[in-house]
Amino acid sequence: MRAGATVREAPSVERGQTTQTNGRPSLVQRRKEALRFEIAAEAVRLFASRGVTGTTGEEIAQAVGISARTLWRHFPTKESCVLPLLSAGLESAIDQLGEWPPETGLLDFFTGLARNAVLPPATPLILDLIRMTSTDPALRAVWLQAHDDALPVLGELLARRTGGSADDLRTKVHAATLNGALRAGAEDFARRYGDDPDAAGSEIAACLLDALHAASDGLPY
């Protein structure tokens, strides 16, 4: 436990407290999300220094300054503690896709992101985490879960763009292709720039663009 930290219980979320009347997250919900990110960050730090198998959920809770009971209320396993960090990067890319102009092609759009460094730089913490997903099966499962959770969102985004249905097979294939390209691009960035403290959003977008180019080439078989 950090010096001076005290074990604390997460505030309970009463009915009606999760969102405000204007649809924005309530203070309780924002605190809950902040705690989840704090847990995720401490989990990654411990996994990086001690290894996943060498870290317990209780140690993660102690590092955050909460009880193990509170940690298990938020996450079912120690590996799942990192999900908020993995989901956040993916959500950032999806948020950018929400700004995709109707008259602009996908590759041109990501070319603009790379040129203008629109995407935020990845922190060393996230890069360490993405690299660990390639060697630890349990973390890999969480990484894939984050992308699986994003698949319906991508499907709806593409369906709105084309005026089609998210349940259409063609839309599903396109969403899965885009999803896979985002994952492969992020993994490539973590591999290529993980030790470069100056790597920025432009490099992230460039890796995503390379992955999208590969996807747009189709299957050459």
C-alpha distance (Angstrom), angle and dihedral (degrees) to the residues before:
residue distance angle dihedral
M1 . . .
R2 3.78 . .
A3 3.79 115.4 .
G4 3.76 111.2 -83.2
A5 3.80 93.5 9.9
T6 3.77 119.5 137.9
V7 3.75 127.6 -156.3
R8 3.78 108.6 -103.4
E9 3.74 135.4 -175.1
A10 3.78 119.7 -130.3
P11 3.80 113.4 -112.8
S12 3.76 113.4 -99.2
V13 3.78 115.6 -116.2
E14 3.77 109.9 -127.2
R15 3.77 122.3 -155.8
G16 3.78 110.3 -80.9
Q17 3.80 94.2 19.0
T18 3.79 98.6 93.6
T19 3.80 96.0 81.8
Q20 3.76 136.4 18.2
T21 3.77 122.3 -121.9
N22 3.81 90.3 -98.9
G23 3.81 90.5 59.7
R24 3.80 95.1 -107.7
P25 3.83 120.0 126.5
S26 3.78 114.0 -88.0
L27 3.78 123.4 -122.1
V28 3.81 89.7 -100.9
Q29 3.79 91.5 52.9
R30 3.81 92.3 47.4
R31 3.80 90.4 51.1
K32 3.78 90.0 49.1
E33 3.80 91.6 52.3
A34 3.81 91.5 46.0
L35 3.80 89.8 53.0
R36 3.80 91.6 49.2
F37 3.81 90.2 53.4
E38 3.80 91.1 47.6
I39 3.80 90.0 51.9
A40 3.81 90.2 48.3
A41 3.80 92.9 50.8
E42 3.80 93.7 49.4
A43 3.80 90.8 46.3
V44 3.80 91.6 54.8
R45 3.81 92.2 47.5
L46 3.79 91.3 51.6
F47 3.80 93.6 43.6
A48 3.82 89.9 51.0
S49 3.80 94.3 49.1
R50 3.81 101.8 35.2
G51 3.77 104.1 19.5
V52 3.77 126.0 -112.8
T53 3.79 94.8 -87.7
G54 3.81 90.3 46.9
T55 3.80 93.1 56.1
T56 3.79 127.0 77.3
G57 3.76 129.7 -158.0
E58 3.77 88.8 -119.0
E59 3.82 90.2 57.7
I60 3.80 90.7 51.4
A61 3.79 90.1 51.0
Q62 3.80 90.9 48.2
A63 3.81 91.5 51.1
V64 3.81 90.2 53.1
G65 3.79 93.3 43.9
I66 3.79 97.5 -117.8
S67 3.76 133.5 112.8
A68 3.78 121.2 -94.3
R69 3.80 86.9 -119.0
T70 3.81 90.0 60.9
L71 3.79 92.3 48.1
W72 3.80 92.5 51.9
R73 3.80 89.9 50.4
H74 3.80 87.8 62.5
F75 3.81 101.8 36.7
P76 3.82 132.5 27.1
T77 3.83 95.3 -149.3
K78 3.78 137.1 19.2
E79 3.81 90.9 -113.3
S80 3.80 92.4 53.6
C81 3.81 88.4 60.5
V82 3.82 88.6 84.4
L83 3.82 94.9 57.6
P84 3.84 95.8 98.2
L85 3.81 91.6 58.5
L86 3.79 93.4 47.3
S87 3.79 92.5 46.2
A88 3.81 93.5 47.5
G89 3.80 94.4 61.5
L90 3.78 91.6 47.4
E91 3.79 91.6 47.6
S92 3.81 89.4 52.5
A93 3.80 90.7 56.6
I94 3.82 91.2 46.3
D95 3.81 90.2 49.6
Q96 3.80 88.3 55.4
L97 3.80 90.0 50.2
G98 3.78 86.9 55.8
E99 3.83 86.4 66.1
W100 3.81 92.3 51.8
P101 3.85 106.2 131.0
P102 3.82 115.0 -127.1
E103 3.80 92.6 -127.3
T104 3.82 94.8 51.5
G105 3.79 125.7 85.3
L106 3.79 119.3 -126.8
L107 3.81 95.2 -112.5
D108 3.80 91.7 47.6
F109 3.79 89.7 49.2
F110 3.81 93.3 53.5
T111 3.80 90.1 43.3
G112 3.79 86.8 59.5
L113 3.80 91.0 48.7
A114 3.79 90.2 52.3
R115 3.79 92.7 46.8
N116 3.79 94.9 47.2
A117 3.83 97.5 37.8
V118 3.79 90.2 -129.4
L119 3.80 96.3 156.9
P120 3.82 115.2 81.7
P121 3.81 117.9 -111.2
A122 3.78 116.3 -97.0
T123 3.78 115.8 -115.4
P124 3.82 120.4 -124.7
L125 3.80 86.5 -114.3
I126 3.80 92.8 61.6
L127 3.80 92.4 42.6
D128 3.80 90.3 52.7
L129 3.78 89.2 49.4
I130 3.80 95.3 49.7
R131 3.80 90.3 49.0
M132 3.81 90.5 50.7
T133 3.81 90.4 54.3
S134 3.80 88.3 67.0
T135 3.81 93.4 59.7
D136 3.80 106.1 30.4
P137 3.83 115.3 66.6
A138 3.81 94.9 -155.6
L139 3.81 93.0 51.2
R140 3.79 88.4 44.7
A141 3.79 88.7 57.0
V142 3.81 90.7 52.9
W143 3.83 90.8 48.8
L144 3.79 90.5 51.5
Q145 3.80 90.0 46.2
A146 3.81 90.0 56.3
H147 3.79 89.8 54.4
D148 3.78 93.0 43.1
D149 3.81 89.1 53.3
A150 3.81 89.2 52.1
L151 3.80 95.1 50.7
P152 3.84 97.1 84.7
V153 3.81 90.0 47.4
L154 3.79 91.1 53.7
G155 3.79 90.1 46.0
E156 3.80 91.9 54.0
L157 3.81 90.9 46.6
L158 3.80 92.6 52.9
A159 3.80 92.1 43.1
R160 3.80 91.5 54.4
R161 3.78 89.7 49.4
T162 3.80 94.7 52.1
G163 3.78 98.1 32.7
G164 3.79 89.1 -122.3
S165 3.78 133.3 116.3
A166 3.78 126.9 -80.3
D167 3.82 86.5 -138.5
D168 3.80 92.6 59.1
L169 3.81 111.7 113.0
R170 3.79 92.6 -130.9
T171 3.81 91.3 52.9
K172 3.80 91.0 48.1
V173 3.81 91.7 51.5
H174 3.80 91.8 48.0
A175 3.82 91.4 48.1
A176 3.80 91.2 49.0
T177 3.81 90.6 48.4
L178 3.79 92.3 50.2
N179 3.80 90.6 45.4
G180 3.79 91.8 51.5
A181 3.80 91.6 48.0
L182 3.81 91.3 52.2
R183 3.80 90.6 50.8
A184 3.80 94.7 45.8
G185 3.80 91.2 46.0
A186 3.80 92.3 51.7
E187 3.80 91.4 48.3
D188 3.80 90.9 48.6
F189 3.80 90.6 50.5
A190 3.81 91.8 50.5
R191 3.80 90.0 49.8
R192 3.81 96.5 45.9
Y193 3.79 101.9 36.2
G194 3.79 104.0 24.6
D195 3.79 92.5 111.5
D196 3.81 95.9 40.8
P197 3.83 110.5 95.7
D198 3.81 90.1 -171.1
A199 3.80 95.7 57.5
A200 3.79 108.4 123.4
G201 3.76 143.0 -178.7
S202 3.79 91.5 -74.1
E203 3.81 91.0 62.2
I204 3.80 91.0 48.1
A205 3.79 91.4 51.2
A206 3.82 90.5 46.5
C207 3.82 91.3 54.9
L208 3.79 90.7 47.6
L209 3.80 89.2 48.7
D210 3.81 91.3 52.3
A211 3.80 89.7 51.5
L212 3.80 91.8 48.4
H213 3.80 90.8 49.8
A214 3.80 88.8 54.3
A215 3.81 90.3 48.8
S216 3.81 93.4 47.8
D217 3.81 90.8 53.2
G218 3.79 87.8 68.2
L219 3.78 127.3 -147.8
P220 3.83 109.2 -38.0
Y221 3.78 93.1 -161.2
